[in-house]
């Protein structure tokens, strides 16, 4: 009788933990939806490179080339063109602006959440595990840079990568492998980093089905090679220069890589403990799939594990890249969410104290990822001060060069400006001749005092001595400490206004 009461209490406790985990997952999803809805139509940048992405989309809409020689008005970001093309298609229907581009990211995020849920639920045979996985990914919104809804390439690439890997993990046969390879190519065509988790999954697949692995890898590589050859020929080699050569010339920082390992270990300590429990149990089916849908052929755990390891590796490489921001953690957060859901389901199925411990670790994991959603929202002061700055730019006679936020100058009727991040990437690259030609062009423009104003976030006087000689620097007065500072990414706003000196 006493044993029966203890068992009943244990069952009730476990059931209560499951209810709590489900509620936390739903809460994380609701909070994410609220933040995204509140930010979607903000007329100014949520992150300082959104304006640069908008410039790419505007060029697609205007029929102008993306990959061309760097100039003062435009330098391409080092990514393939898929996001810009999709963004242009949405903008063509709904009008060019940040909202259209953010909608691409928002819809991609919804797709990613659906894939995470379905992939985890299939692997674990638990709808609750799928819900927890999706909720845990939503809860990592701030950890991964509050990036899922901004006008950047990451959400689209991640959604396509997840879809391709989940497909490859679930289906057998050359036809399905070719289809997965096509989806993974689209993920690469949004952001090159998709190749690493794809490679991990394909390598795991090769352990069980070399034919399927070759079909997927062959399709992916053939499409990458074909598009590279075609776009390279159409752009006189600039496509390869931007998409492959530029970032390859920038080194990785071992210290940043170690920092990534520490960062992930702290953020996902409960997950690590959960993985330790799974390893400790050494369950009888450790050599097989966690689970598969009834009637589905078993692939084995290797493709699944390879995909998760690939996600972790690509996040680590991104974090080790100088200047890598929190968005580089997105693949790791996706892997953690899927892995956590599957591990949780396995331990819950085991019952006893292990299942209770797993539930407690799940609650702790959600608590560790908690964030204040209010800090991710732009304010009315951002709108007011941004509009005032646009009016000041409009009142400036002549052209304005504004590399860090050129979209503001364009709203004031000025010509475009090459984005500051693209300038930095060019100057860091191994193409010293092209970088020098750009610097020479900029110096000539400064010497000629070609611009009625040069507006920068940070002073360039030390790097460009002619700037101090030909232009007078004044601070941009901001009445509000945080007005127009993007809510994520590098916290920067226009800070220095350079006016031509007329005393020579």
N, C-alpha and C positions, 0 to 999 in steps of 0.2 A: 504493500500500500504506500509506504513512504517513498519507495523507488518510483512508483507511478506518479506520485505528486511532484517529485523532483523532475521527472520527465515532462510532465504537463507544464510546469513552470518554465522549463527550458524551451519548450515549443512556443509558449506564449511570448517569451522574451525574444526569441529569434524572429517570430512573426512581427513583433513590435518594431524590431530593428529594420526589417524589410519595409515596413510602412514608412518609417522615418527616412530611409534611403530613397524610396520612391518620391516622397514629399520634397526632399532636398533637391533631387534631380529636377522635378517639375519647377521648383522655385528658381533654380539656376536658369532654366530655359525661359521662364517668364521674365526674370530680371534682364536677361540678355535681350529679349524681344522689346522690352520697354526702353532700354538704352538705345538700341538700334533705331527704333521708331522716332525717338526724340532727336536723334542726330542726323537722320537721313537727309533732310532738306536744308541743313545749315549752309548758308551761301558762301561761307569762307572755309579755308582749309581746316580739316580735323587733324591733319598730319602734313608736315611742310612740303612733302613731295607730291601731294595730290595735284597741285597746280601744274607740275611738270607732266604728270600723266594726262591731265586735261589737254595740255598742248599737243601731246601725241595724238589724242583722239581727234582734235580739231584738224590736224594735218591729214589724217585719214579721211575725214569728212570733206576736206578741200581737195583731195586727190593729190596731195603733195607727198614726196617720199619720206619715210621715216629714217632709213639708214643712208645717210649722206655725209659728206665731209663736214666736220664740226665748224660752226660759225658762231658769231655773236648772238644770232637770233635763235639758233636751235642746235642742240646736241642730243642725240638719242640716248635714252636709258639703255643699259646693257641687258635687255630682255628680248625674247622673241615677240612676235606681234599679236598673238591671239587675243589677249585682253583688250588691246586697243581696237582691234577689228570688232569684237563683240560689243565693246563700249560704244563704238561708232554706230553700230546697228541699233542699239537701244536709243542713243542720242538722236538718231535720224527720225525715230518715231516720236520720242518724248521731248526733244529739244536738248541741245548741248548744255552741259553744266555738271556740277558735282553729283546731283541727284541721280542722273542716268547712270553714271559710273558706279556710284555706291549701290545702286540696285543690282548691278551685276555681281558685286561682292556679297550682297545680302542673299540673293537667290543661290549663289554658290555655297554660302554658309548653311542655308537650309538643306541643300542637297548633301553637304558633308555630314550634317547631323543625322539625316535619314540613313545614309550609308553606314555611319558608325553604329547606329541603333540596329540596323538589319544584320550587319556583319557580326556584331557581338552576339545578338540573339541567336543567329544561326550557329555560330561556333559554340555557344554555351547551352543552347536549347532552353533559353530563359528570356522571356520578354522583359522581366524586371532587370536583368543584367544589361539588356540593350538600352533600356531607359536610363539606368545609372550611368552607362558609358556616355550616352549623348549628353546627359546632365553634367557629367564631370568635364566633358570638353567645353560645354557652355560656361561652367564655373571657372575655367582657365582663361576666360576672356581677357582679364587684366594682366595675368601672368604672361600671356602671349602678345602683349602690346596693345590691347583694345583695338585690334587690327581687322577683325573679321568683316567689318562693314565699311572700311575706308576705301577710297578709290586707288587701290594698289592691286598688283597681280596675284598676291598670295592666296586669297580665298578661292579664286577660280582654279588655280593650279592644284591646290590641296584637295578640292572636291573631286577633280578629275583623277588625281592620283589615287585617292581612296576608292573611287568607283572602279578604276582599272584593277587595282590590287584585290579588292573584294571579289570581283568577277573572276580573276585568275585563280584565286584561292578556292572558289566554290565550284567551278565547272571543269569538266574534263573534255578533251577533244581538241583537235587542231583548229577547228572552226572557232571555238570559244577562245582559244589562245590567240588567234589572229585578231579577233574582236577586242580582247583585252589589250593587245599590243597597240591597236589604233587609239584606244582611249588613253593609254599611257603616253602615246605620242602627243596627243592634244594637251596633256598635262605638261609635258616638256615644252610645247609650243607656247605655253603661258609663262613658264619659268623653268629654267634648265635644271634646277635642283631636283626635279621629279625623277631624274634618271637614277639617282642613288637608291631610293626605296624600291624602284622598279627592278633594279639589278639584284637587290637583296631577295625579293620575292621570286624572281626568275631562277636565281641560284638555288633557292630552296626547292623550287619545283623540279629542277633538273635531277635532284636526288631520287625522285619517284617517277618522273615522266620526262625523259630527255627529249622526246619528240615534241611534246607540248612546249617545253622550255625553248627549244630552238625555233618553233613557230612564232612564239611571242617575241622573243629577242630579235629574230630576223625581221619581223614586221616593224617593230619599233625602230631598229637601226636603219632599215631601208627608208622609212619615212623621214627620219632625221637627216639622213644623207641626201635624199632627193630634194627636200625643201631647202637644205643648206646650199646645194649646188645651184638650184634655180634662183633663190633669192640672192646668192652671192653674185651670180652672173648679171642679174637685173640691177644690182646696186654697185657694180664695179668693185666688189670685194668688201664693201662697208658692212654688210650684214655679218659676215664672219668676224670682222674686226671688232664689232660691238658685242655680239652675242657670245663669242668664244674667246677671242684673244684678249679683250680688255680686262675682264675679271681674272683670267688665268695668269695675268701678269702681276696680280696683287697677292702678296704672300699671306700666310696664316700665322697667327700669334699663338704660341703654345700656352702662354699664360692665360689667354682668353679661353682656350679649350679646357684647361683645368678649371677655370671659373665656371664654365658651363656644367661640368660634372658636379661641382659643388652646388650650383644653383638648382639643378634638377634633383639632386639628392635631398636637399632641404625641402623643396616644394612638394616632392612626392615621397616623403619619408614613410607615410602609411602604406603606399603602394609597394615600396621596397620591403616593408615588413610583411605585407600580404604575399609577395613573391617568395619570401623566405619560408612562410608557412606552407605554401604549395610545394616547395622543394623539400621541406622537412618531411612532409607526409609521404612523398615518394609513391604516389598512387599507382595502382596497377596499370592504368592506361596512360602512363606518362609518355610512352613511345608512340601513342596514337593521337588522333585529333582530340581536342577538348570535347567536341561533339559535332555532329552534322545533322541536317534535316533528314527525316526518315526517307529511306530510299535513295539518298544521294550517295554517289561513290565517294569513298574516303580518299582524300588526297594525302593525308599525313600532316603533321604539324609544321614541317619544314618551310613551306611557302609562307605560312602565317608568321612564323618566327622570323623568317628572313625579311618580310615586309616591315615588321616592327623594328627590327635592328636597323634596317635601312632608314626608317624615319628618324631614329635616334642619331644615327651617323650624320644625316644631312643637317639636322638641327645643330649638332656639334660643330660641323664645318662652317655653317652659317654664323654661329656665335663666335667662332675663332677668326672670322674675317674682320679686319679693322673697320670699325664703324657699324658692325652688325647690331641691330636693335632687338628688342624683345620679340618682334615678329618672327625672328629666326627660330623661336621655340615652338611655333605652331605645329610642325610635324611631330615633335616630341610629345606635345600635349595630346595630339590625336592618337599616337601609339599608346600613351599612358592610359587614355580613356578606354580604348578597346581592350588592352591588356588587363586593366583593373576590372572591367566588367566580367571578363572570362574567368579570371582568378577568383573573383567574388562568388560567381555561380558554382565553381568547383568546390570551394570550401563550404558554401551553404549546403550543397548536396551531401557533404560528408557528415553534417549534423554535429551535435555535441558542442563542447567548448570551443572547438576550432571554428565552427560556424558562427558562434556568438562573437568570438574575437574578430572574425572577418567583418561582421556587421559594424562593430565598434570602430575598426580601422576605416571602414567606408565613411562613417560619420565624421571621423577626424580628418579624412582627406578632403571632404567638402569644406569643413571648417578652415582648413589650412589655405584653401584657395579663395576664401571669402574676400570681397573687395567692396568699397563704397561706390555704388553706381553714380552718385552725384558728381564725383570727381571726374567722370568721363564725359560730362555734358558741357557744351559751350554755353556762354551766358549772353544776356542781352547786350552787355557792354561790348562783347566781341562784334556783334552786328553793328552797333552804333559807331565804334571806333574804326571798324573796317570801312564802313561807308564814308566816314570823314576822310580817311586816308585816300580813298579812291577820288574823292572830290579835290583833294590837294594835288594829286597827280594830274587830274584833268585840267586844273588851273595852271599847271606848269607849262610854259610855252616851249615847244620843241619836244624832242624824243627823250625818253627815260630808259635807262638800262637798269633792270631790277631782277638780277638772276635768281634770287632766293624765293621771290613771290611774283614772278612775271605776269601771272594771271590778273593781278591787281592793276598793273599798268595797262594791260590789254583792255580791261573794263573801262579804263579812263580814255580809251581811244589811242593808246600808244602801240608801237610795234612790239612784237614778241621779244623775249630775252631767253638765251640759253639758260637752263636751270643750273643752279649752283652745285647740286649733287652730281650732275652730269659733267660739269667742269672739273670737279674733284676727281671723279673716276678717270677722266681723260688724263689729268696731270699725274695720277698715280700709275697709269698704264705703262707698258714697255714701249709703246709707240712714241718715242721721244720726238721724232720729226714732226708728227701731226700735232703733238702737244705744243711744241715750240711755235709752229705756224699759228696756232690759236692765240698763244700769248703775244706773239708779234702783232697780230691783228688787233688785239685788245689794247696793246700799248699805243698803236697808231691812233686808235679812236680816242684814247685819253689825251695823247699829245695834241691832237687836233681839236680837243674839247668838243667832240661831236655830239655829246649828250648834254641836254639842259639840266639833267640831274642823274646821278648814279645813287641808287638806294640799296644799302647792304644791311644784312643782319649783324655782320661782324666786320671790323675795319680790315681793309686789305693794304693799308699803307706800307707796311713792312715788306710785303711780297711784291708790291707794285710801286716802287718809288715815284714814278711819274704821276701817280694818282695824287699824292700829297703835294706835288709841285704844281699841278695844273688845276686841282680842285680843292675847295675849302670844305672841311668836314664839320658838320653840325649834328648834334644829337637830335633824334626824333623824340619829341616830348610826348610821353604817354601818361595821362592822368591816372590810369588804373594799372596796378602792378601786373595783372595777368591778362589784360585785354588783348585780344587777337593772338595770344600765345596758343598754338595748337594743343589740343587736349591729350595728344599722344605723340610719340616720336620726339625728335629733338625740340626742346622748348625754346623756339626762336621766333622772332618777329622783326620787322623792319626797325632798325635801331640807329642807322647813320645815313644822313642825307648829304651827299656831296654836290656842291654847286661849283660851276666853273669860275676860276679866278679871272678877273678882268684887269689885273694890274700889270700885265706884261704886254 
